[in-house]
Amino acid sequence: MVCLSLHSSGYVAKLYDTLITTPREELERLKEELAAQVPEPLHNMLNDKESKDEAKEKFLARKKKETVICPPTCSGTILTFFLHIDTQAPRVMYVNNMLTEAFKRVQK
């Protein structure tokens, strides 16, 4: 389906008239001005990128680093307790008592 409107045909007519009536020298000058405004291709802008070997070395160095999601905010005793705790439900009372004792020791 072709959609024609008065606005689009008027635009095309103006464009045609401009191309026909404008002198060739002025069109060439405008073409050069527009070409100067176009940025150069992206691959030409990346001349200072690092080599593949350097990139691989940096990647491997980053992979070797240990990621610490959340550093511990409690003392060593409490942290060890939390790391070795058994999460089964029957031991809840035991855990509660152990935590109370650990906090008392830390406060002293």
N, C-alpha and C positions, 0 to 999 in steps of 0.2 A: 504494500500500500504506500503510495507516495503522498506526502503531506506538503502541500504548497500553501503559503500564506502571502499576504501583501507585504509583510515586513521582510521576509527572506528574499523575495524577488527585488524589492527596492535596494536591499543591501548588495545583492549581486550586480545590479545595474550601476550602483555607485562605484563599486570596485572596478567594474569593466571600464567605466568612464575615466576613472583615475589612471588606470593602466594605459589607456589609449591617449589621453591628453597630456600626461606628464612626459617631459623630455627624457630620452634614454640616459643622458648624463646624470640627471637627478636621481633616476631609479638606481643607477649603479652606485652613486654616492650613498643612498639610503641602504642599499644592500650591504655595502662595506661597514656602515655604522652598526647595522644590526648584527653582522658577523662579529664585530668587535665586542658586542655585549654578551655573546654566547660563551659560557665558561668552557675551558678545555676539558677533554675527557678525564674521568676519574682516575684511570690507570696512570695517567701522566702526572697526577698530583701526588702519587704515593711513591716518590723516588727515594725517600728516606726510611723506608720500611726495613725491619731487621731481616737477617737471613734466616733460612729455615733451620739451620743448626742452632742458632741462638734462640730461636723460638722454641725448639724442642727442649733445649736445656732449661729454659725458664719454666716450661710446662712441667717437666719432670721435677724440678725443684719445688714448684707449688704443690704437686701431688704428694711429695714426701712430707710436707708439713702436716702436723697434727692439727685438726680442727677442734677447737674448744668451743662447744656450743654455749655452755653456761659454767663459768668457773665456780668452784665451791665457795660458799659463804660461811660455812661452819668450821669448827675445829677438826683436827685430825681424828680424834676419837669418835666423834659423832659421824663424821664422814665414813670411817671404816665400818661403823655399825650399820649405816644405811646401805653400804655396798654389800655387806654380808648378811643382810636381813632375809629371813624366810617370809614369803608373802602369804602363807596359808592362813585361813581364817581362825583356826583354833589358837593361834599364837598371838592374837591381838592383845590380850592382857599382858603377856610376857613382854611384848614390844613396848607397850605403854609404860610398864615398870622400868624397863631398860632405858627408855628415853628420859624418864624422870630422873633416874640415877645419873645418867650422862650429863644432863643439864646442871644438876647439883654440883657435879665434879668440875664442870667448866666454870661455874660461877665462883668457886672457891679460889 
